[in-house]
Amino acid sequence: MHVITVCNHKGGTGKTTTSIYLGAALGLSGLRTLVIDMDPQGFLTQALGIPEPEPKASSLMLFQDQVPLTRVEPLKMKGFDLLPASMNMTKYMRKLDKSMDALWARQSLPTEDRYDVVLLDTAAAFTVYSLNALAAAHTILVPVMPEYQPVVGAEQTYRSAHMVKARLNPDLQDTLFLLTRVDGRKKDHGRYSEYIRERFGADVLAAEIRTSSALSTKYEQGATAFDHSASSRGAVDYANAADECVRRLQLTPSSARPEEQQEASAA
């Protein structure tokens, strides 16, 4: 199982959209994918039209003692499973004030064998939940809109990733960057895109996510543009980004679980 944390310390860079569409695209490629909303404000959960969940059926359970992820049944979306956020996360955050509280997610996730990929969506604010997501990651994916503040946020996130790798997460393998909301008509976007590629070199994905109205449309029952506008440039761009992630991170579907093999045999 490979854990990808989607993070940028600046808001409005496309983190939530990236978590949703990368999750959907990886699922469509045959990888069993789980998306976990670790933002206390629950923007990803709301974007998918999911009502406030019970705390025990949300990502809050990762931070509760003796409640392993294997005992929670995530929601079924189109192409991926979802562990939604709970508004109670903001209140519970006050209790997570010990140094070891940065490792709850890292300790909970390895017990999960149902998935090939787990995507952790984070808030822009650097909270204990964001720190947990970084400490649990094998790969950090930084969506960055090619404008000044998002680029500064990306650079701050890069420094945070190095700090977390040195102190909390020796298993962190990659910090990758994905250019998002790219508008070819804007000269600044071209300049900042060039800067990011020069600054981080091969760590920047070749795929770019262009502006697309299909990505901002809210669909019902967890559907995405892959279900309604599969040929839109937003859907095509995220499919290309997912393919690149599969190649670069060497993501492969694991063998079926015993119960899946039994079902296949019975069929």
Disulfide bonds with the S-S distance in Angstrom:
none
